[in-house]
């Protein structure tokens, strides 16, 4: 199913049969085309020298990102798929051994797409995010710290989905905006689905299901708050505004370039972000239920003026 999508600050033209996604209502021409390709089209040019490994990670299989000497990039997803990002950064070429396998599609709509955003100059933060009163609240914390469960409960209470794990940020004048991700989320299989969600695939090995979310945000919206979630045994539930400091955000930034100049650029941008958007420390006990956290968070942000509604 060919279609269009706005995600990570990019207008995408999805020219392949894949999961059902929201059609973008933007009138701008696509920035990046996503298409199927042959194995020969999904290879790095090696006529100018060897490639280097930029990043490696693990989903259900290893994923390796290499950069070729000509500036093109290749994601190798084991024997399942390969994704080539040419140096022009105007398309993603996909070769999948099984085009109907949802595992490679999940890698495409997550890791490959946000990496394209990084390579095109975007700034990304590890965060789950929702929109309340058309303002974005980003929940920042360690993996397994409860970001997704809190975001899910906020959506059950009427918030709109913005991002599952990666949030793209921009500064527009005095305003900081956040771009939505694809309307897709990874959930534990034990969580019941809600009316706004539909299962695409289950991954029993990881105890996860991949879901499509209806009513998700499909645009960029102003940032209202960054919430640093910290759950520890014995902590009293509290929300405290913190000083304007980019260091807590920098610890959760996503990047492919570790050069000193790139680090300095990220620090400068996040310092500007911290000057414009309030940062809160959200302390909670590990046994506090997501329902308790969600209600307390929204009430506190409204009382403190971070949300307009």
C-alpha atoms as one frame of an Amber mdcrd trajectory, in Angstrom:
protein
   0.000   0.000   0.000   1.697   3.170  -1.184   1.014   6.227   0.947   2.446
   9.277   2.633   3.515   9.835   6.209   4.910  12.687   8.295   7.302  11.405
  10.947  10.555  12.553  12.608  10.188  15.902  10.815  10.251  14.302   7.351
   7.578  13.904   4.687   7.810  10.277   3.540   6.506   8.632   0.397   6.005
   4.950   1.314   6.084   3.116  -2.007   5.792  -0.450  -0.780   3.298  -2.854
   0.713   3.570  -2.497   4.457   1.573  -1.850   7.614  -1.457   0.425   7.367
  -0.398   3.968   8.175  -2.053   7.333   8.378  -2.087   9.354   5.191  -0.318
  12.676   5.656  -2.440  15.755   5.079   0.602  17.891   4.325   0.808  19.363
   0.842   4.603  19.542   0.736   6.437  17.282  -1.697   7.980  14.168  -0.099
  11.465  14.590   1.310  12.316  10.886   1.302  11.046   8.019  -0.811  10.858
   4.504   0.671  10.820   1.679  -1.887  11.637  -1.960  -2.463  14.930  -2.637
  -4.225  17.009  -5.534  -5.486  19.912  -6.954  -3.440  22.306  -5.261  -5.856
  20.737  -1.867  -5.163  21.175  -2.383  -1.407  24.967  -2.479  -1.351  27.549
   0.124  -0.343  29.794   1.519  -3.029  33.290   0.255  -2.210  35.274   1.657
  -5.089  36.766   4.433  -2.901  37.759   2.321   0.077  36.339   0.236   2.928
  33.224   0.996   4.940  33.189   1.683   8.679  30.733   0.488  11.330  28.829
   3.468  12.735  26.472   1.674  15.108  25.350  -1.803  16.076  22.407  -2.991
  18.130  20.030  -5.853  18.708  16.338  -6.350  18.014  15.395 -10.005  17.583
  18.484 -10.177  15.330  21.642  -8.042  15.211  21.414  -4.736  13.337  24.570
  -3.086  11.997  24.849   0.351  10.398  27.834   0.911   8.093  28.921   4.087
   6.304  30.540   3.766   2.926  33.420   5.957   1.719  31.032   7.763  -0.621
  28.691   8.827   2.203  25.988   6.184   1.713  24.776   4.109   4.685  23.668
   0.493   4.930  21.598  -1.166   7.650  22.186  -4.914   7.744  19.409  -6.775
   9.554  20.937 -10.244   9.437  19.386 -12.562   6.875  16.043 -10.735   7.064
  16.590  -7.390   5.347  18.947  -4.640   4.207  18.262  -0.925   3.940  20.422
   1.433   1.875  20.408   5.184   2.477  22.174   6.799  -0.508  24.478   9.755
   0.084  21.809  12.142  -1.235  19.560  11.083   1.695  16.497  11.252  -0.523
  15.387   7.619  -0.365  15.525   4.362   1.563  15.974   1.238  -0.534  14.604
  -1.874   1.154  15.422  -5.478   0.368  13.485  -7.980   2.486  13.830 -11.731
   2.178  10.181 -12.063   3.212   8.275  -8.870   2.258   5.412  -9.839   4.589
   7.597 -10.346   7.680   6.575  -7.644  10.203   9.961  -7.762  11.959  11.844
  -5.916   9.191   8.984  -3.434   8.864   9.301  -2.610  12.557  13.025  -1.956
  12.103  12.269   0.263   9.089   9.664   2.432  10.833  11.775   2.762  13.943
  15.558   2.569  13.695  16.052   3.164   9.968  13.662   6.105   9.693  14.878
   8.016  12.725  18.477   7.420  11.611  17.588   9.061   8.297  16.275  11.985
  10.342  19.576  12.211  12.222  21.609  12.078   9.012  19.458  14.886   7.579
  20.321  17.100  10.553  17.493  16.358  12.987  17.904  16.285  16.761  16.431
  13.266  18.525  15.728  12.426  22.143  14.887   9.075  23.742  11.410   9.839
  25.043   7.828   8.660  24.986   5.567  11.607  24.220   1.889  12.509  24.104
  -0.057  15.650  23.250  -2.338  17.309  25.778  -4.240  20.424  24.655  -2.155
  20.267  21.440   1.067  20.632  23.443   3.667  17.904  23.757   4.679  16.377
  27.074   7.815  14.231  26.738   8.498  11.508  29.305  12.236  10.925  29.600
  13.876   8.120  31.548  15.879   4.955  31.495  14.792   1.912  29.487  12.354
  -0.103  31.574  11.638   2.870  33.811   7.954   3.147  32.979   7.880   5.728
  30.162   5.638   3.658  27.901   3.215   2.586  30.643   2.750   6.211  31.705
   2.257   7.365  28.094  -0.247   4.549  27.534  -2.259   5.560  30.590  -2.247
   9.203  29.464  -3.655   8.075  26.107  -6.340   6.074  27.901  -7.298   9.402
  29.501  -7.581  11.215  26.168  -4.037  12.310  25.284  -2.897  11.853  21.664
   0.089   9.672  20.772   3.195  11.526  19.570   6.107   9.091  19.879   6.941
   5.719  21.379  10.665   6.017  22.027  12.201   8.683  19.773  11.200  12.359
  19.676  12.488  14.833  17.075  13.021  18.430  18.273  13.371  21.809  16.530
  13.672  25.422  17.638  11.415  27.795  15.688  12.090  31.331  16.900  11.356
  31.307  20.625   9.292  28.136  20.375  10.471  24.529  20.635   8.462  22.097
  18.526   8.384  18.303  18.512   7.663  16.177  15.454   5.532  13.070  15.738
   6.872   9.609  15.040   5.032   6.906  13.081   1.703   5.969  14.756   3.191
   2.681  15.967   4.049   1.397  19.421   5.599  -1.673  21.038   3.526  -3.007
  23.950   3.940  -5.924  26.329   1.613  -8.719  25.285   0.088  -8.658  28.790
  -1.344  -5.181  28.240  -4.936  -5.151  26.952  -5.559  -3.212  23.746  -7.721
  -0.100  23.836 -10.205   1.288  21.306  -7.496   3.503  19.803  -5.095   0.608
  19.129  -4.930  -2.331  16.737  -2.431  -5.193  16.832  -0.278  -5.538  13.728
   1.931  -8.391  14.880   2.974 -10.306  17.972   6.596 -11.146  18.815   6.409
 -13.952  21.391  10.184 -14.189  21.824  10.240 -10.635  23.148   6.847 -10.793
  24.859   5.769  -7.839  22.729   3.040  -6.846  20.342   3.343  -4.150  17.679
   0.292  -1.923  17.466  -1.066   0.789  15.185  -2.628   3.800  16.939  -5.589
   5.728  15.574  -5.974   9.416  16.377  -2.210   9.871  16.692  -0.656  13.275
  16.103   0.641  13.618  12.542   2.371  16.989  12.713   4.774  19.126  14.719
   3.415  20.708  17.906   4.896  23.030  20.541   6.633  21.475  23.526   4.972
  21.995  26.915   7.293  20.083  29.247  10.027  17.512  29.649   9.292  15.111
  32.509  12.273  13.188  33.900  10.705  10.040  35.341  12.571   8.485  38.263
  10.962   5.474  39.962  12.649   4.042  43.049  11.471   2.085  46.059  10.312
   4.335  48.867  10.086   7.582  46.890   7.192   9.922  47.610   5.162  10.940
  44.564   6.218  14.459  43.591   6.722  16.729  40.577   9.347  19.444  40.918
  10.434  21.994  38.359  14.184  21.787  37.828  16.694  24.480  36.874  17.174
  25.108  33.144  20.009  22.662  32.539  20.670  20.741  29.307  22.708  17.966
  30.964  19.726  15.737  31.908  18.439  15.979  28.333  21.883  15.474  26.785
  22.161  12.134  28.590  19.140  10.928  26.574  20.045  12.428  23.193  20.380
  10.110  20.197  23.243  10.598  17.782  25.406   8.871  15.209  28.345  11.293
  15.366  30.622  11.374  18.429  32.965  14.065  17.105  33.611  16.924  19.574
  32.013  19.436  17.207  28.832  17.345  16.994  28.686  16.966  20.780  29.088
  20.721  21.185  26.295  21.326  18.679  23.936  19.002  20.572  24.782  20.706
  23.851  24.100  24.163  22.388  20.743  23.113  20.957  19.615  21.406  24.166
  20.743  24.411  26.230  18.425  26.548  24.083  15.669  23.958  24.510  16.100
  23.945  28.295  15.843  27.762  28.341  12.504  27.639  26.526  10.758  24.508
  27.869  10.306  23.656  31.565  11.968  20.489  32.835  10.413  18.595  35.726
  11.686  15.843  37.953   8.924  13.282  38.517   9.634  11.016  41.492   7.531
   7.923  42.130   7.672   4.646  43.981   8.144   1.518  41.866   4.765   0.290
  43.127   2.805   3.419  42.160   0.276   2.449  39.486   0.365   4.168  36.062
  -3.163   5.458  36.777  -1.877   7.243  39.882   1.103   8.707  38.029  -0.963
   9.918  35.076  -3.567  11.711  37.169  -0.969  13.336  39.400   1.170  14.431
  36.457  -1.630  16.096  34.476  -3.076  17.843  37.527   0.368  19.118  38.550
   1.265  20.378  35.062  -2.052  22.220  34.814  -1.681  23.806  38.237   1.878
  24.828  37.429   0.866  26.469  34.137   2.827  24.189  31.808  -0.421  23.242
  30.048  -2.812  25.864  28.757  -6.004  23.809  29.126
